[in-house]
């Protein structure tokens, strides 16, 4: 009888997979690197076949080789991915173009159009989220306006990398409710596509995937997919969800106030709540656990800016440990440098696709370690901005479980805890989203008994507590961080025109 669960996450920078038993013990794991294409300033794309399907296949094969398990030992498969993206398919399920990614800012004019057409209040009333360039809705409008011939050939539009992979595995076109919420095309409280919002961008709801719960089995691996990937024909596949939403599950955030903090390409915090948290500076949507909601912080390029700086320095990042050691000796505030991390616009809390990154306060005394530390500190300042909003909403975060690649840095975790005043827990053995994918698969096929079982999958890990004196210093500097955007945003908008 099949007794293992396979989870895979098709993220921005890599596809990661894990094979686990029903108690969450990891038998093997794999990671296959990926790349983002930047064809123009502000544009970001990936090819669904080359960057999603091919890396997924490679990661799954590597995971199976590492475990020596038979494909027939896998009881169910769960997949997560980056969203919301624009991936148009023709009548045979083939991509018509490279996918326009969530971080892409080309649809700024379409955001303005939707605001004028619908009004911020009406959009917020229906979708529960502020109109943003990271949504699918303005990207579809851009697609219709700028590539009408391709749009005319589109039969379906997929909003996430994992939706595409699931369609390749099973032939089913489905999405979970959270991804739908993040498209800007759903009625969030009804859990269905909104006729009004779809009409505003010029599509029929039928072009979009069927909506289901994240742990719902949507199909089985087909014979052709089984041969391509190396899985067994007939293996059940669940719908899955957005990578960060599933990372929150892997951190055990299933009760009110429990929260995951992702140090990924996007800096994100997903907090479980029992009621909607509608605010223009936040996102919210359906939790993967039915009956729960998730309040979302999403900063567009937190980890991506770190990677940009490493590339800029050269040396392939091989001396990162030495750089971190030097940055650790620099006091809070980086001796006068403040970074605005808006290198591809910003999502929450300012919701400004025309915002631009800034390294402010440089002088000839500063070193690369000062700039590096200031980039890490920008995440802390941005989170402080969000915590001010949460205070007004009455949302209390019990603590953060840190996940994803950047969380490996003890320095970065310490900076964030000092800046925000929030304690963090980090398990270096937790792979993040792929573990949550495997758990969803276990719920879907019945191999896992219930949602609270995730608590047994999560280990205690390292604890990072804030320093009172450092927190006080960061609170003082935070006012300058906030002022910089307000004082320069109109110049940013001119430069992005």
N, C-alpha and C positions, 0 to 999 in steps of 0.2 A: 504493500500500500504506500503511495507517495507520502512522504513525511517532511519534505523540506519546502522552504518558501524563498522565492527569488525576488529581490527588489532592485530596481535600476532607476537612476536619475539622470536625465539628459539635461545637464546644466549648461550655463553659458560658456564655461572654460573647460569642461570635461564631462564625460559620461562615467558614472561610478555605479558599480553593481556589488551586491552582497548576496550570499547564500546563507540562510540561517535555519536552525531547527525551531520547533514551536515554542521554545522557551527564550528565543532571541539570541541564542549563542551562535556566533559567527563562525561558519566553517571555512569560508574563503571570501576574498574581496578583490576587486580589480578597479583600475582607473585608466581611462584612455583620454588623452588630452585633446582639446578642441581649439578652434580659433574663431574670432569674429571678424567679419569683413567690414571695412569702413570705406565704402566707395566714394563718399563725399563728406565734408565736414558736417557732423550732426546725424549722419546716416549710419545705421548698423544693421547688418544682415548675416544670415547663415543659410546655407543650402540644405534643405531637408534631407536629401539623400546622402550627401557627403558628410555633413556635420552632425546629423541626428541618427539616421538609420545605420549608417556604416559604423559609427562609433559605438552605438548600442550593440550591434552584432559582435563587434570585437570585444567589448567589455563582458558580455554574457559568456562568450566562448572562453575567455581568460578565467572567468570566475568558475566555470565548470571544470576547467583543467586543474585549477588550484585545489579543488575539493575532491576530485576524482569521483564525484557523484555522477550517476547516470541521469540523463534528461528525464527519464521516467520516474525518478525519485522526487521531482518537483510537483508539489500539489497545486500551486497557484503562483501567478506572477503579478507583481504590481509595478507600475511605471509612473514617474513624475517628471516634470520638465519646466522649462522657462516659459513665462507668459506675461502679458498678453501680446502675442505676435500675430501678424497677418500672413497666413499661409493659404493661398487660393489653390484649389484642386480642379482639374478638369473632370469630365464625366467618367474617366477610368481611374480616378483617384491619384493622378500624377500632378506634381506641383507645376504651376504655370510660371513661377518665378522664384527667386530666392525669398526666404521669409524675411519680412520687415520686423525687427526685434522690438521688444518692450522698451529698450533704452533709446530707440531711434526718435529723433525730434523733428523730422521733416514735416510733420502734420500740424505745425503750430498754427497756421492759417485756418486749418479745418477745426481746430479747437475753438478758435475765435468765432468761426461760423456757427458751430453748435451752441456756443454760449448765447449768441445773438438770436438764433432760431428758437431754441428751447427755453433759454434762461437758466441761470445757475440754480435757482430755487426749484424749478420743475424737474430738472435733471436729478438733483439731490433727492427730491421726493420719490422719484421712481427707482433710481439705481442705488441710492444710499451712499454714493461716493461722488466726490467732486470731479468735474470734467478734467481730464488730464491727457497729455500727449502720450503717456504710456499705455493708454487704453486702445482696444481694437477699433472702437467706433470712429475716431478721427482718421485712423489709418485706412479704413475702408473708404471713407470719403475721399481721401487723397488718391487712393487706387482708382476710384471711379473717375476722378477729375483728370488724372495725369496718365493713366494707362487704360483708357476705355476699351480698347480692342481686347486686351487680356481679360479685363473684367467681364466682357461679353462672353468669354469662353468658360468662365468660372461656374462650376456646379455647386461646390461646397467651399466654405471658408473655415479653416481650423484656427483656434486661438492659442494653441500651446504645442511645444515640441512633443510632449508625451501623447497628445491626441493623435498626432501624425504616426508615431511609432505604434500605438495601439491599433490604428487603422491598418497599418501594414501587417501587424501580427494576426488580426482577427477579421478584417474587412468591415468592422463596425465603426461608425462615426459617432462618437459619444464624448461628452465632457461632464465633469462634476460641477456642482453648483458654485463652488468658490471661483473657479476659473471663469465661469459665466459672469459672476458678479464683477470681476476685474476687467471685463471687456467693455463695460459701459453700455451694454445692450440688453441687460436683464432687468426684470422687476424683482428686486432683491427679496422683498418680503413674500412675494408669491412663489418664488423659486421657479420662474419661467422666463422665456424670452419676451421682451416688451415689444408689442406691435408698434407703439408710438416711437420708441427709440430706433427700432429698425427702419421705420419709414423715414425718420429724420436723416439717416445716412444713405437711404436709397436701396435697401435690400429687403428680401422676404425672410421671415424667421426660418423658413425651411432650408435656407442656405447654411444654417448654423447646426452644430451637432445636437443630437438628442441629449437632454439633461437628466443625469442620474446622480445618486449618492457616490462618493468617492470609493467606497468599499464594495460597490455593486459589481458583480461579474457581468461583463458586457459581451463576452464571446470567448472563443477558444482559438488556440493557435492553429492556423490552417496548415495543410500539407506543404504548400509551397514555402510558407514562412518558416515552418519547422526545418526544412532542408537548408534554407539560407542561414538561419540563426544557430541551428544545432540543438533546438528544443524538441520535445515530443509533440507530435500532432495531438490535438485535443486538450492540451494544457489550458486550464481556465485563466483568464486575464481580467483583472478588475479595472475600473475606470481610471483610478489614480487622481492626482491633483497637481497643483502648482508646487514646484520644488520647495519653496519656503514654507508653505502650509503643511507639507508633509514633514519637513524638518522639525516643525513645532511639535508634531505628533511624536517624532523620534526622541524629543526632549522630555516627553511625558506631560506636555502642557494640555491637559484635558479637563481641568477644573478651573473655576473662576480665579483670576489673578495669577495663574501660572503662565509663564512667558518664556519664549525662546528668543535669543538674540543671535542673529546670523551675521558672521563676519565673512560674507561672501562677496562676489562682485558687486551685488547690491547689498547694502547694509539694511537689515530688516529686523523688526521685532514683532512677533505674533503672540498676542495675549488672549487667552481664553476668557470670554465674558458670557453672561447669561442673557444680556439684552443688547440691542443694536447701539453702537456708539457713532452716531451720525455727526460729522464735523468736517468742515471744508479743508482742514489740515491733516486729515487721517483717511485711511481706507478701512472698510469693514466688509465682512461677507460671511458665508457659511463655513463653519468649522467642519473638518472631516468627520467629527463625531456628530451624528444627527441630534438636533435639539440644542446645539451650542453654536455660538457665534465667535468670530475672531476679529479683534481690533488690530489694525496693521499699521506699522511704521515702515516706510520704504524709501530709503535714501539711494538715489540712482546709481552712484558710482563709487561707493566707499572702498571696497576691495580693488575695484578697477583702477582707481587712482594710485593705490599702492603699487599695483603691477606696472602702471605707466611709469612711475618714478623709478622702479627697478630697471625697466627697459632703458630708460633715459640714461641711467648711470652706466649701463653696459655691464660687462663681466658676467652676464647671465644670472645675476643675483647670487653668485656663489659666495660672496662675502657678507651675506645678510646677517649672520650671527655676529660678526664684528661690528656691522652698522648698528644693530640693535643694542649691543653692549655700549657703544658710544652714546646712542640716543638715551639710554637709561640714565646716564650720568648728567643729562641736561635737566634742569628743573622744570616743573609745570609751567606751561606757557611758552616753551621753546625760546626763551630769552627774546621775546618780542615779535615772534612770527605767528600769524594766524592764517589758516588756510580755509577758504570757502570751497567745499568739495563738489561744486556744481559743474563738473567737467563735461557732462552731457545733459545740461539742464538739470532740473531737480523735480522730484516727485513730492513726497511729503517732507516738511509741512508747507513749503511755499508754493508748490504746484506751478512751477514756472519753467517751461521748456526753453525759454530764451536766457535763462540765468547762465552765467559763465563762471568757471573756476578762477580762483585768485590765491596767490601766495603773497601776503601782505606783511610789510615790516622788514624786508631784507636789508642787511648792510654787509660790509666786507668782512665783518667778524664771523658771520654765520658759516656753518659747514653743511655738508650734505646730511649729516646726522640731525642738525637742527630742522632742516626742511622735512626730513623723514618723520621725526617726532611730531611736528606740526600737522602733518597729514593724518597721523594716527589720532591726534587730539581733535581733529575736525569731526570725527565720528562721535566723540563724547559731547561736543558742543551741539551737534545736530540732535542727538538724543535728548539733551536738556531742553531743547526747544519743544520737542514732542511731550516731554513730561509736564511742561507747563500746561499744555492742552489737556492732558489726562487729569491733572488736578482739577480743572474746571468741570470735567465730566464726572468726577467722583470715581475714577478708575484707579485702583491701587495695585501696583505690581509687587508681588510677594518676593520677587527675585528673578534673575535671568539665568537660564541655562544656555551657555555659550556653545555655538556649534559652527561648523564649516572651517575652511582652511585658515583664515586669519586668526581664529581663536587659539591656534597653537602658540601664538606669541604671548608669553606671560606679560611682556611690557604693554602690549596693546590692551589686554584685559585689565591690567592695573590702571592704565590711563582712563579707560572708560568707566571703571568703578569709581575712581577718584573724581572724575568730572561729574558723574550723575548721582553719586551717593548710593548706588544700588549694588548689592552683593551679587556675585556671579558664581555659578558652579560649572565646571568644565570636565568632561570625561574624554580624554584623548583617544579612547578606543571607540567612541561613538561615531559612526560614519555619517550621521546626519540623515538626509533625505532617503537614501537607499534602505536604511533600517526601517523608516516609517513606511516605505513602499511595501516591504516584506510583511510588516504588521497588517497593513490594509489587505494584502493578499490573504493573510491568515484569517482575518475577520470575514472576508468575502467567501472563502471556501469552508469556513467553520472549524479550521484547525486551531484557531485561537478562540478561547471561550468568551471573551468580552473585552470592552475598551479599557478597563482598569488593569488588564494584564500587561499593558505597556509599562506600568510602574516596575514590574519585575525585569523588564528589558533594559532599564536605565540604571546606570551605575552612579555611585556617589560622586566620584571625581575630585578635582582640585577646587578649593574655595578661594575666591579673591574678594577681599573686603576693602571698602574705601578708607582712605586716610582723611581725617577731619580737616587737617591743615591744608592738604592738597585740594580737597573739595572746596574749601573757602576761596582759595586762589583761583580755581577754575570758575567759580561763580562770578568772581570779579571780572575776569577776562571775557566771560560769556557775553557781557553787555557790549563789548567791542565787536565780538563775532556777529551779534545781531545787528549792530549799527552798520557794519560794512556793507551788507547786502542792501539795506534801505538807502544808503547814501550813494550807491553805485549802480543800482538796478537799471536806471534809465540809460546809462552809458552801455551797460551790458546789452540791452535791447537794441541799441543802435548798431553795435558790433555784430549782432546776430542777424541783422536784417539782410 
